[in-house]
Amino acid sequence: MKYETVSLDFLSNKKEWSLFICILLVIFILNLLGSYIKYHDFQKEELFKTSGQVLTIYEKENYDVLKIKNKDMTFFTSVTKDRNIHKMNDIDLVILTKGIDFISYIRGFYTKSFNVYLKDKKNNIKTKLYYKIMSQHENKQISELFNAIFFAIPLSSEVRDFCAVLGISHLIAISGFHLGIMILVLYWFFSFPYSYFHKRYFPFRNKKFDVLLICSVILFFYLLFTNIVPSLLRAFVMFIFGLYLLRHNIKVLSYETLCIITLVIIAIFPNYAFSLSLWFSLIAVFYIFLFLQYFMKLPKLGQFLLFNIWIYLVMNPISHYYFGTTSILQLFSPILTMGFSIFYPLEFILHLFGYGFILDGLIEYALSLERNSYLIFTPAIFFYIYLGLSFFSIWFKKIFVLLNMALVAFT
């Protein structure tokens, strides 16, 4: 019997949507209230003693700026260079709470600090893996790249600027692109051994669904391991939700799905409403859906060749509104994106067996390229018109044509 996909039947009318929104609103308020209680405790004293892990260090001429994260907040502070503090170090410190409002508290803030001391090193898994990556590379910048790609450890300013000039920032920030590759690799890895147990003990079960469930459990722990990176969280929630929809024969690729995922994430993690990486991830998925809506009739080869080029071009006005770095090297971004599908799992395997250095020569060549760049920011008026064209392209093909004219004009 052939089944047809249907719309989201559990949100098929205004009443169900209203109930869904109300439930999420309650969850959002409760989570926001929990954050405010922590903020209230934080504000009780002008000097607040805390601890955290150093995620990255921004080196200045006479001092260093540390990005520190603990279970309650993420913040920045300055220390003198003689403190000898490094990435992944755990530190104790006292910070000034005066002048920090609630919004700044949940989105991240800068403050002065005192009595900064290194804590005893913890032999946790993430720290061990961080140093394992470091030990496989002589070049510190290459180590940074792979620690960012595998463990979502923030890059230094210099390496981040290099990624921006080359147009590969989206490849370094763990997101749905990486998750998709991981799912393919994990599915292939578990599919063969699971086939034996499936045929022998429970042939009545859906083999593909079971293997995907195994993959989802592993990916959930990986999500926790990365400290719940917003862009990866979006991809993971969408993957789990997609499994549910497929299981119930409901349409997966829809703008409604994207809307639901967005609302769920913001309700559970209110602070992620301020995360650019989350919004870039959501916008990228929106344009992927738009691509599928209008270019699905193209031959498969045409879709493959056009996809990365069009997504790169259509995201340009959005990314340049926030980040103006522009370079001729960015024209190679679509090609590098396609090659990353092979590079990423290959490097994972090489690092797993201690041979992560094998392709270092290629990366060092890229790092040595002359980086002639300049700043071009998207004008605010163009940006908002562009967003409007993107949104209404869902319903009107003529507006989609205007959107493509706008992206060509910007390019």
ChimeraX attribute file (.defattr): number of C-alpha atoms within 10 A of each C-alpha:
attribute: neighborCount
match mode: 1-to-1
recipient: residues
	/A:1	2
	/A:2	3
	/A:3	7
	/A:4	7
	/A:5	12
	/A:6	12
	/A:7	15
	/A:8	17
	/A:9	11
	/A:10	10
	/A:11	15
	/A:12	10
	/A:13	10
	/A:14	9
	/A:15	10
	/A:16	13
	/A:17	14
	/A:18	12
	/A:19	12
	/A:20	16
	/A:21	16
	/A:22	12
	/A:23	13
	/A:24	19
	/A:25	17
	/A:26	12
	/A:27	18
	/A:28	20
	/A:29	14
	/A:30	14
	/A:31	18
	/A:32	18
	/A:33	12
	/A:34	12
	/A:35	19
	/A:36	16
	/A:37	12
	/A:38	16
	/A:39	20
	/A:40	12
	/A:41	10
	/A:42	19
	/A:43	18
	/A:44	10
	/A:45	12
	/A:46	13
	/A:47	17
	/A:48	18
	/A:49	15
	/A:50	12
	/A:51	20
	/A:52	21
	/A:53	21
	/A:54	23
	/A:55	20
	/A:56	21
	/A:57	22
	/A:58	15
	/A:59	15
	/A:60	11
	/A:61	6
	/A:62	9
	/A:63	14
	/A:64	18
	/A:65	17
	/A:66	22
	/A:67	22
	/A:68	23
	/A:69	19
	/A:70	14
	/A:71	9
	/A:72	12
	/A:73	17
	/A:74	20
	/A:75	20
	/A:76	19
	/A:77	18
	/A:78	19
	/A:79	17
	/A:80	12
	/A:81	14
	/A:82	9
	/A:83	12
	/A:84	8
	/A:85	19
	/A:86	14
	/A:87	18
	/A:88	20
	/A:89	18
	/A:90	21
	/A:91	19
	/A:92	16
	/A:93	16
	/A:94	17
	/A:95	21
	/A:96	19
	/A:97	20
	/A:98	13
	/A:99	10
	/A:100	16
	/A:101	12
	/A:102	15
	/A:103	13
	/A:104	15
	/A:105	21
	/A:106	23
	/A:107	16
	/A:108	18
	/A:109	16
	/A:110	19
	/A:111	14
	/A:112	14
	/A:113	18
	/A:114	16
	/A:115	11
	/A:116	15
	/A:117	14
	/A:118	17
	/A:119	13
	/A:120	9
	/A:121	11
	/A:122	12
	/A:123	8
	/A:124	8
	/A:125	9
	/A:126	14
	/A:127	14
	/A:128	12
	/A:129	15
	/A:130	20
	/A:131	13
	/A:132	17
	/A:133	22
	/A:134	19
	/A:135	15
	/A:136	18
	/A:137	18
	/A:138	11
	/A:139	14
	/A:140	11
	/A:141	19
	/A:142	20
	/A:143	23
	/A:144	21
	/A:145	23
	/A:146	23
	/A:147	21
	/A:148	19
	/A:149	20
	/A:150	20
	/A:151	20
	/A:152	23
	/A:153	23
	/A:154	21
	/A:155	24
	/A:156	17
	/A:157	13
	/A:158	11
	/A:159	17
	/A:160	17
	/A:161	15
	/A:162	17
	/A:163	19
	/A:164	19
	/A:165	23
	/A:166	23
	/A:167	23
	/A:168	19
	/A:169	15
	/A:170	17
	/A:171	19
	/A:172	19
	/A:173	24
	/A:174	25
	/A:175	24
	/A:176	21
	/A:177	18
	/A:178	21
	/A:179	17
	/A:180	15
	/A:181	16
	/A:182	16
	/A:183	17
	/A:184	13
	/A:185	14
	/A:186	18
	/A:187	17
	/A:188	12
	/A:189	13
	/A:190	14
	/A:191	18
	/A:192	11
	/A:193	10
	/A:194	16
	/A:195	15
	/A:196	12
	/A:197	12
	/A:198	16
	/A:199	12
	/A:200	9
	/A:201	9
	/A:202	12
	/A:203	12
	/A:204	8
	/A:205	11
	/A:206	11
	/A:207	17
	/A:208	12
	/A:209	14
	/A:210	14
	/A:211	19
	/A:212	20
	/A:213	15
	/A:214	15
	/A:215	19
	/A:216	19
	/A:217	11
	/A:218	13
	/A:219	18
	/A:220	15
	/A:221	12
	/A:222	15
	/A:223	18
	/A:224	11
	/A:225	14
	/A:226	18
	/A:227	16
	/A:228	16
	/A:229	21
	/A:230	24
	/A:231	22
	/A:232	25
	/A:233	24
	/A:234	24
	/A:235	23
	/A:236	21
	/A:237	17
	/A:238	19
	/A:239	19
	/A:240	15
	/A:241	16
	/A:242	17
	/A:243	18
	/A:244	14
	/A:245	19
	/A:246	14
	/A:247	11
	/A:248	13
	/A:249	15
	/A:250	19
	/A:251	17
	/A:252	21
	/A:253	15
	/A:254	14
	/A:255	14
	/A:256	14
	/A:257	17
	/A:258	19
	/A:259	12
	/A:260	17
	/A:261	19
	/A:262	18
	/A:263	18
	/A:264	21
	/A:265	20
	/A:266	19
	/A:267	23
	/A:268	17
	/A:269	17
	/A:270	20
	/A:271	21
	/A:272	19
	/A:273	17
	/A:274	15
	/A:275	14
	/A:276	13
	/A:277	19
	/A:278	23
	/A:279	17
	/A:280	17
	/A:281	22
	/A:282	20
	/A:283	17
	/A:284	18
	/A:285	19
	/A:286	18
	/A:287	17
	/A:288	16
	/A:289	17
	/A:290	20
	/A:291	16
	/A:292	14
	/A:293	14
	/A:294	13
	/A:295	15
	/A:296	12
	/A:297	10
	/A:298	12
	/A:299	9
	/A:300	11
	/A:301	9
	/A:302	12
	/A:303	16
	/A:304	12
	/A:305	13
	/A:306	16
	/A:307	17
	/A:308	18
	/A:309	17
	/A:310	18
	/A:311	17
	/A:312	19
	/A:313	17
	/A:314	22
	/A:315	15
	/A:316	17
	/A:317	24
	/A:318	20
	/A:319	15
	/A:320	17
	/A:321	15
	/A:322	12
	/A:323	15
	/A:324	18
	/A:325	18
	/A:326	19
	/A:327	17
	/A:328	13
	/A:329	16
	/A:330	19
	/A:331	15
	/A:332	13
	/A:333	20
	/A:334	21
	/A:335	13
	/A:336	17
	/A:337	19
	/A:338	15
	/A:339	11
	/A:340	18
	/A:341	15
	/A:342	11
	/A:343	13
	/A:344	17
	/A:345	16
	/A:346	13
	/A:347	18
	/A:348	16
	/A:349	12
	/A:350	15
	/A:351	17
	/A:352	13
	/A:353	8
	/A:354	14
	/A:355	15
	/A:356	22
	/A:357	19
	/A:358	13
	/A:359	12
	/A:360	16
	/A:361	10
	/A:362	9
	/A:363	14
	/A:364	13
	/A:365	9
	/A:366	13
	/A:367	16
	/A:368	9
	/A:369	11
	/A:370	9
	/A:371	15
	/A:372	10
	/A:373	16
	/A:374	12
	/A:375	10
	/A:376	15
	/A:377	17
	/A:378	18
	/A:379	11
	/A:380	10
	/A:381	8
	/A:382	15
	/A:383	16
	/A:384	13
	/A:385	13
	/A:386	19
	/A:387	15
	/A:388	13
	/A:389	20
	/A:390	20
	/A:391	17
	/A:392	14
	/A:393	19
	/A:394	16
	/A:395	9
	/A:396	11
	/A:397	12
	/A:398	11
	/A:399	17
	/A:400	19
	/A:401	12
	/A:402	15
	/A:403	22
	/A:404	17
	/A:405	12
	/A:406	17
	/A:407	16
	/A:408	11
	/A:409	8
	/A:410	13
	/A:411	10
